[in-house]
Amino acid sequence: TKMIYYKVVIIYNRLIEESLSCSSLKGQRNVIIFDNSREEFIYNNKMISEYYGFEYITYHSNIGISRAYNKVIEYIKKSTTEYYVSWFDDDTIISEEYFKAMEIHIQNGTYDLLAPIVKDNEGILSPSYMLMGFYPRRLRNFNVKKKNLTAINSGLCVSWKVYQKLNYNEQLFLDYVDHVFINNAKNEGFSIHIVNTVITQNFSETTQNEIEQIKSRFEIYSKDFLNAYRKVLAKIFLLIRAIKRSFKYKTFSFIEIVWRNLK
């Protein structure tokens, strides 16, 4: 069978025409859009996908990121056995160089997970290293031990071999899905490699100002974090993060959220 290289965007409550990732993928082959949006986006996104020749999947609601990834893999497995998948959030700027670099590595077939350099407005966001096993920190340089290396899923390119053994943890709705997956992949003996190509991430979180949105986002984060890491140290870390947030936004809500989820 011929190796197929898929490019997958998980889109959430936005139109394909407004997604930086989808714009970057026009003209690419084997593009899959998985739509976690509300109903009012779906009709338009489905039509635009057909227009661009993208494959389109939706379950007509937000089923969470881990389930979305697993559904895409199930879908791919129906039509092919040997493949690579590059995953993208809907707000990533992807260059032609990225695809060229990945295709060279795919042809060589040496590595199971290929992580590009992802930049955001603060510098290099990914790859990063895991401090104490649960705290992703930014890298100052790339000579980090492979056992501590982690990466975000946007831009990550993964071999079918990994998906023969692993899927994504569906207890996690949104956060830490990628870090837990990479850790499991490394534990299974799969190899991860940093590819010297840059993509740019535009984070919506940094511009979110409404306190209610920030609180509900923190609620999801707390649940996912505690589903991923149960060590005492991890819980203390989460509580400190909540206290800092509470000071910043002058409300006890963040501490209450963590306290509730710790019970």
Stockholm file with secondary structure:
# STOCKHOLM 1.0

chainA/1-263         TKMIYYKVVIIYNRLIEESLSCSSLKGQRNVIIFDNSREEFIYNNKMISEYYGFEYITYHSNIGISRAYNKVIEYIKKSTTEYYVSWFDDDTIISEEYFKAMEIHIQNGTYDLLAPIVKDNEGILSPSYMLMGFYPRRLRNFNVKKKNLTAINSGLCVSWKVYQKLNYNEQLFLDYVDHVFINNAKNEGFSIHIVNTVITQNFSETTQNEIEQIKSRFEIYSKDFLNAYRKVLAKIFLLIRAIKRSFKYKTFSFIEIVWRNLK
#=GR chainA/1-263 SS CCCEEEEEEEECSSCGGGCHHHHHTTTCSSEEEEECCCHHHHHHHHHHHHHHTCEEEECSSCCCHHHHHHHHHHHHHTTCSSEEEEEECTTEECCHHHHHHHHHHHHHTCCSEEEEEEEETTEEEESEEEETTTEEEECSSSCCCGGGEECCSTTCEEEHHHHHHCCCCTTCSSSSHHHHHHHHHHHTTCCEEEEEEEEEECCSGGGCCCHHHHHHHHHHHHHHHHHHCCCHHHHHHHHHHHHHHHHHHTCSHHHHHHHHHHC
#=GC SS_cons         CCCEEEEEEEECSSCGGGCHHHHHTTTCSSEEEEECCCHHHHHHHHHHHHHHTCEEEECSSCCCHHHHHHHHHHHHHTTCSSEEEEEECTTEECCHHHHHHHHHHHHHTCCSEEEEEEEETTEEEESEEEETTTEEEECSSSCCCGGGEECCSTTCEEEHHHHHHCCCCTTCSSSSHHHHHHHHHHHTTCCEEEEEEEEEECCSGGGCCCHHHHHHHHHHHHHHHHHHCCCHHHHHHHHHHHHHHHHHHTCSHHHHHHHHHHC
//
